[in-house]
Amino acid sequence: MRRKTPKRSATLIERIMNYYIPEPNSGCWLWEGDKDKRGYPVLAVQTDYKRKMHRIHRVMCEQAHGPLGDLHALHKCDNPYCINPDHLRPGTHQDNMKEAAERARMPRAERHPQTVLNAEKVREIRQSGMTYSQLSKKYGVAVSCIQAVKQRRTWKHVA
Ligand SMILES: [Zn+2]
């Protein structure tokens, strides 16, 4: 298992902050650094003996929403270069496909803002007797995200 020390990730975030340009209209943070073969922002960090590539939208999503585990960091803004944590949320590949299809049908103004989970909401979700889909609607996050919280695959640090 890979473990990140808080110190190293703080340094990583500081470095990330030097490589983006805020886009005032959309609120997107446009990555100016390296990109991987699929066009996603990456940053190479040299440790003692090796170079590690960090996928920036995953790092930023984890900053905002807690550990991703086996989930993907999905863009709400459809901009693969965007690293704004407010535009990223955890979800599965299926969520991504479904949302892309929904977005194609829906005018931009009708899109609902996604609510960000916090420790208090995570506790409420775990104690709640509601179904995954009811919880998904209530908190504005994907069903897979609710499942991950309930099964403690994410937010493991919350009691
Ligand atoms: Zn964005």
py3Dmol code that shows the C-alpha trace and the ligand (Angstrom):
import py3Dmol

protein = """\
ATOM      1  CA  MET A   1       0.000   0.000   0.000  1.00  0.00           C
ATOM      2  CA  ARG A   2       1.123   3.488  -0.826  1.00  0.00           C
ATOM      3  CA  ARG A   3       1.023   5.958   2.023  1.00  0.00           C
ATOM      4  CA  LYS A   4       1.281   9.692   1.760  1.00  0.00           C
ATOM      5  CA  THR A   5       2.727  11.667   4.610  1.00  0.00           C
ATOM      6  CA  PRO A   6       0.924  14.957   5.246  1.00  0.00           C
ATOM      7  CA  LYS A   7       4.230  16.810   4.766  1.00  0.00           C
ATOM      8  CA  ARG A   8       4.863  15.426   1.299  1.00  0.00           C
ATOM      9  CA  SER A   9       1.318  16.084   0.109  1.00  0.00           C
ATOM     10  CA  ALA A  10       1.481  19.665   1.450  1.00  0.00           C
ATOM     11  CA  THR A  11       4.601  20.202  -0.655  1.00  0.00           C
ATOM     12  CA  LEU A  12       2.878  18.644  -3.652  1.00  0.00           C
ATOM     13  CA  ILE A  13      -0.111  20.996  -3.275  1.00  0.00           C
ATOM     14  CA  GLU A  14       2.229  23.988  -3.034  1.00  0.00           C
ATOM     15  CA  ARG A  15       3.895  22.918  -6.280  1.00  0.00           C
ATOM     16  CA  ILE A  16       0.539  22.376  -7.984  1.00  0.00           C
ATOM     17  CA  MET A  17      -0.477  25.936  -7.044  1.00  0.00           C
ATOM     18  CA  ASN A  18       2.345  27.291  -9.238  1.00  0.00           C
ATOM     19  CA  TYR A  19       1.101  25.589 -12.388  1.00  0.00           C
ATOM     20  CA  TYR A  20      -2.449  26.696 -13.023  1.00  0.00           C
ATOM     21  CA  ILE A  21      -4.261  29.723 -14.403  1.00  0.00           C
ATOM     22  CA  PRO A  22      -7.730  30.562 -13.032  1.00  0.00           C
ATOM     23  CA  GLU A  23     -10.315  31.005 -15.775  1.00  0.00           C
ATOM     24  CA  PRO A  24     -12.664  33.770 -14.545  1.00  0.00           C
ATOM     25  CA  ASN A  25     -15.801  32.837 -16.530  1.00  0.00           C
ATOM     26  CA  SER A  26     -16.021  29.132 -15.756  1.00  0.00           C
ATOM     27  CA  GLY A  27     -14.081  29.208 -12.470  1.00  0.00           C
ATOM     28  CA  CYS A  28     -11.867  26.452 -13.880  1.00  0.00           C
ATOM     29  CA  TRP A  29      -8.248  26.224 -12.808  1.00  0.00           C
ATOM     30  CA  LEU A  30      -6.441  25.447 -16.056  1.00  0.00           C
ATOM     31  CA  TRP A  31      -3.354  23.278 -15.696  1.00  0.00           C
ATOM     32  CA  GLU A  32      -0.249  24.684 -17.347  1.00  0.00           C
ATOM     33  CA  GLY A  33       2.131  21.861 -16.467  1.00  0.00           C
ATOM     34  CA  ASP A  34       2.747  18.434 -17.982  1.00  0.00           C
ATOM     35  CA  LYS A  35      -0.036  16.186 -19.260  1.00  0.00           C
ATOM     36  CA  ASP A  36      -0.124  12.419 -19.612  1.00  0.00           C
ATOM     37  CA  LYS A  37      -0.860  10.506 -22.832  1.00  0.00           C
ATOM     38  CA  ARG A  38      -4.602  10.892 -22.276  1.00  0.00           C
ATOM     39  CA  GLY A  39      -4.311  14.652 -21.726  1.00  0.00           C
ATOM     40  CA  TYR A  40      -4.741  14.664 -17.949  1.00  0.00           C
ATOM     41  CA  PRO A  41      -2.614  16.941 -15.770  1.00  0.00           C
ATOM     42  CA  VAL A  42       0.366  15.247 -14.134  1.00  0.00           C
ATOM     43  CA  LEU A  43       3.245  16.425 -12.003  1.00  0.00           C
ATOM     44  CA  ALA A  44       6.475  14.482 -11.565  1.00  0.00           C
ATOM     45  CA  VAL A  45       7.910  14.499  -8.075  1.00  0.00           C
ATOM     46  CA  GLN A  46      11.487  13.382  -7.601  1.00  0.00           C
ATOM     47  CA  THR A  47      11.991  11.474  -4.359  1.00  0.00           C
ATOM     48  CA  ASP A  48      15.343  10.017  -3.232  1.00  0.00           C
ATOM     49  CA  TYR A  49      15.575   7.222  -5.799  1.00  0.00           C
ATOM     50  CA  LYS A  50      12.640   7.546  -8.145  1.00  0.00           C
ATOM     51  CA  ARG A  51      10.363   9.880 -10.039  1.00  0.00           C
ATOM     52  CA  LYS A  52       6.693   9.550  -9.248  1.00  0.00           C
ATOM     53  CA  MET A  53       3.962  10.924 -11.505  1.00  0.00           C
ATOM     54  CA  HIS A  54       0.999  12.395  -9.625  1.00  0.00           C
ATOM     55  CA  ARG A  55      -2.316  12.735 -11.415  1.00  0.00           C
ATOM     56  CA  ILE A  56      -3.312  16.204 -10.365  1.00  0.00           C
ATOM     57  CA  HIS A  57      -7.090  15.993 -10.619  1.00  0.00           C
ATOM     58  CA  ARG A  58      -6.996  12.950  -8.284  1.00  0.00           C
ATOM     59  CA  VAL A  59      -4.793  14.810  -5.802  1.00  0.00           C
ATOM     60  CA  MET A  60      -7.101  17.850  -5.831  1.00  0.00           C
ATOM     61  CA  CYS A  61     -10.242  15.708  -5.569  1.00  0.00           C
ATOM     62  CA  GLU A  62      -8.790  13.934  -2.517  1.00  0.00           C
ATOM     63  CA  GLN A  63      -8.011  17.306  -0.968  1.00  0.00           C
ATOM     64  CA  ALA A  64     -11.675  18.267  -1.198  1.00  0.00           C
ATOM     65  CA  HIS A  65     -13.490  14.968  -0.691  1.00  0.00           C
ATOM     66  CA  GLY A  66     -11.160  12.615   1.175  1.00  0.00           C
ATOM     67  CA  PRO A  67      -9.373   9.515  -0.138  1.00  0.00           C
ATOM     68  CA  LEU A  68     -10.651   8.233  -3.486  1.00  0.00           C
ATOM     69  CA  GLY A  69      -9.810   4.561  -2.991  1.00  0.00           C
ATOM     70  CA  ASP A  70     -10.871   2.806  -6.199  1.00  0.00           C
ATOM     71  CA  LEU A  71     -13.107   5.672  -7.348  1.00  0.00           C
ATOM     72  CA  HIS A  72     -12.314   8.108 -10.147  1.00  0.00           C
ATOM     73  CA  ALA A  73     -12.028  11.880  -9.855  1.00  0.00           C
ATOM     74  CA  LEU A  74     -14.783  13.163 -12.139  1.00  0.00           C
ATOM     75  CA  HIS A  75     -15.007  16.642 -13.638  1.00  0.00           C
ATOM     76  CA  LYS A  76     -18.276  18.521 -13.210  1.00  0.00           C
ATOM     77  CA  CYS A  77     -17.071  21.088 -15.735  1.00  0.00           C
ATOM     78  CA  ASP A  78     -16.117  18.710 -18.580  1.00  0.00           C
ATOM     79  CA  ASN A  79     -12.683  20.301 -18.800  1.00  0.00           C
ATOM     80  CA  PRO A  80      -9.931  17.672 -18.542  1.00  0.00           C
ATOM     81  CA  TYR A  81      -7.294  20.354 -17.835  1.00  0.00           C
ATOM     82  CA  CYS A  82      -9.247  21.784 -14.886  1.00  0.00           C
ATOM     83  CA  ILE A  83      -7.868  21.056 -11.390  1.00  0.00           C
ATOM     84  CA  ASN A  84     -10.271  23.194  -9.319  1.00  0.00           C
ATOM     85  CA  PRO A  85     -11.293  20.924  -6.382  1.00  0.00           C
ATOM     86  CA  ASP A  86     -14.783  22.485  -6.482  1.00  0.00           C
ATOM     87  CA  HIS A  87     -15.174  21.112 -10.015  1.00  0.00           C
ATOM     88  CA  LEU A  88     -14.089  17.582  -9.062  1.00  0.00           C
ATOM     89  CA  ARG A  89     -15.910  14.839  -7.226  1.00  0.00           C
ATOM     90  CA  PRO A  90     -15.496  11.107  -6.629  1.00  0.00           C
ATOM     91  CA  GLY A  91     -17.453   8.648  -8.751  1.00  0.00           C
ATOM     92  CA  THR A  92     -17.228   5.453 -10.809  1.00  0.00           C
ATOM     93  CA  HIS A  93     -16.544   5.133 -14.513  1.00  0.00           C
ATOM     94  CA  GLN A  94     -20.273   4.345 -14.978  1.00  0.00           C
ATOM     95  CA  ASP A  95     -21.214   7.621 -13.202  1.00  0.00           C
ATOM     96  CA  ASN A  96     -18.931   9.445 -15.579  1.00  0.00           C
ATOM     97  CA  MET A  97     -20.567   7.903 -18.665  1.00  0.00           C
ATOM     98  CA  LYS A  98     -24.071   8.491 -17.304  1.00  0.00           C
ATOM     99  CA  GLU A  99     -23.387  12.111 -16.432  1.00  0.00           C
ATOM    100  CA  ALA A 100     -21.790  12.849 -19.765  1.00  0.00           C
ATOM    101  CA  ALA A 101     -24.986  11.582 -21.408  1.00  0.00           C
ATOM    102  CA  GLU A 102     -27.178  13.657 -19.049  1.00  0.00           C
ATOM    103  CA  ARG A 103     -25.104  16.774 -19.587  1.00  0.00           C
ATOM    104  CA  ALA A 104     -25.466  16.439 -23.320  1.00  0.00           C
ATOM    105  CA  ARG A 105     -29.255  16.593 -22.926  1.00  0.00           C
ATOM    106  CA  MET A 106     -29.521  19.250 -20.240  1.00  0.00           C
ATOM    107  CA  PRO A 107     -29.076  23.024 -20.620  1.00  0.00           C
ATOM    108  CA  ARG A 108     -26.222  24.332 -18.464  1.00  0.00           C
ATOM    109  CA  ALA A 109     -28.478  26.464 -16.207  1.00  0.00           C
ATOM    110  CA  GLU A 110     -30.427  23.426 -14.997  1.00  0.00           C
ATOM    111  CA  ARG A 111     -27.416  21.548 -13.744  1.00  0.00           C
ATOM    112  CA  HIS A 112     -27.528  21.212  -9.981  1.00  0.00           C
ATOM    113  CA  PRO A 113     -24.476  22.138  -7.989  1.00  0.00           C
ATOM    114  CA  GLN A 114     -22.953  19.133  -6.273  1.00  0.00           C
ATOM    115  CA  THR A 115     -22.769  19.213  -2.503  1.00  0.00           C
ATOM    116  CA  VAL A 116     -19.442  18.377  -0.946  1.00  0.00           C
ATOM    117  CA  LEU A 117     -19.399  15.803   1.812  1.00  0.00           C
ATOM    118  CA  ASN A 118     -17.851  16.534   5.162  1.00  0.00           C
ATOM    119  CA  ALA A 119     -17.275  14.482   8.328  1.00  0.00           C
ATOM    120  CA  GLU A 120     -20.671  15.427   9.767  1.00  0.00           C
ATOM    121  CA  LYS A 121     -22.544  14.378   6.610  1.00  0.00           C
ATOM    122  CA  VAL A 122     -20.510  11.161   6.409  1.00  0.00           C
ATOM    123  CA  ARG A 123     -21.681  10.235   9.935  1.00  0.00           C
ATOM    124  CA  GLU A 124     -25.301  11.061   9.019  1.00  0.00           C
ATOM    125  CA  ILE A 125     -25.057   8.900   5.889  1.00  0.00           C
ATOM    126  CA  ARG A 126     -23.627   5.942   7.820  1.00  0.00           C
ATOM    127  CA  GLN A 127     -26.348   6.167  10.493  1.00  0.00           C
ATOM    128  CA  SER A 128     -29.179   6.761   8.057  1.00  0.00           C
ATOM    129  CA  GLY A 129     -31.708   4.042   7.207  1.00  0.00           C
ATOM    130  CA  MET A 130     -32.428   5.606   3.803  1.00  0.00           C
ATOM    131  CA  THR A 131     -31.582   3.769   0.575  1.00  0.00           C
ATOM    132  CA  TYR A 132     -28.429   4.555  -1.394  1.00  0.00           C
ATOM    133  CA  SER A 133     -30.430   6.311  -4.069  1.00  0.00           C
ATOM    134  CA  GLN A 134     -32.373   8.433  -1.523  1.00  0.00           C
ATOM    135  CA  LEU A 135     -29.085   9.404   0.148  1.00  0.00           C
ATOM    136  CA  SER A 136     -27.556  10.158  -3.239  1.00  0.00           C
ATOM    137  CA  LYS A 137     -30.378  12.651  -3.951  1.00  0.00           C
ATOM    138  CA  LYS A 138     -30.319  14.140  -0.457  1.00  0.00           C
ATOM    139  CA  TYR A 139     -26.584  14.862  -0.433  1.00  0.00           C
ATOM    140  CA  GLY A 140     -26.143  15.492  -4.152  1.00  0.00           C
ATOM    141  CA  VAL A 141     -23.400  12.906  -4.633  1.00  0.00           C
ATOM    142  CA  ALA A 142     -23.285   9.760  -6.779  1.00  0.00           C
ATOM    143  CA  VAL A 143     -24.765   6.472  -5.497  1.00  0.00           C
ATOM    144  CA  SER A 144     -21.280   4.942  -5.804  1.00  0.00           C
ATOM    145  CA  CYS A 145     -20.002   7.667  -3.510  1.00  0.00           C
ATOM    146  CA  ILE A 146     -22.700   6.825  -0.895  1.00  0.00           C
ATOM    147  CA  GLN A 147     -21.793   3.118  -1.198  1.00  0.00           C
ATOM    148  CA  ALA A 148     -18.115   3.893  -0.723  1.00  0.00           C
ATOM    149  CA  VAL A 149     -18.918   5.944   2.403  1.00  0.00           C
ATOM    150  CA  LYS A 150     -21.224   3.242   3.837  1.00  0.00           C
ATOM    151  CA  GLN A 151     -18.729   0.463   3.155  1.00  0.00           C
ATOM    152  CA  ARG A 152     -15.922   2.634   4.574  1.00  0.00           C
ATOM    153  CA  ARG A 153     -13.879   2.493   1.394  1.00  0.00           C
ATOM    154  CA  THR A 154     -13.685   6.302   1.627  1.00  0.00           C
ATOM    155  CA  TRP A 155     -13.677   8.590   4.670  1.00  0.00           C
ATOM    156  CA  LYS A 156     -12.078   5.776   6.715  1.00  0.00           C
ATOM    157  CA  HIS A 157     -10.777   8.328   9.208  1.00  0.00           C
ATOM    158  CA  VAL A 158     -14.330   9.347  10.241  1.00  0.00           C
ATOM    159  CA  ALA A 159     -15.650   7.282  13.161  1.00  0.00           C
TER     160      ALA A 159
END
"""
ligand_1 = """\
1
ZN
Zn -13.451 23.313 -14.024
"""
view = py3Dmol.view(width=600, height=400)
view.addModel(protein, "pdb")
view.setStyle({"model": 0}, {"cartoon": {"style": "trace"}})
view.addModel(ligand_1, "xyz")
view.setStyle({"model": 1}, {"stick": {}})
view.zoomTo()
view.show()
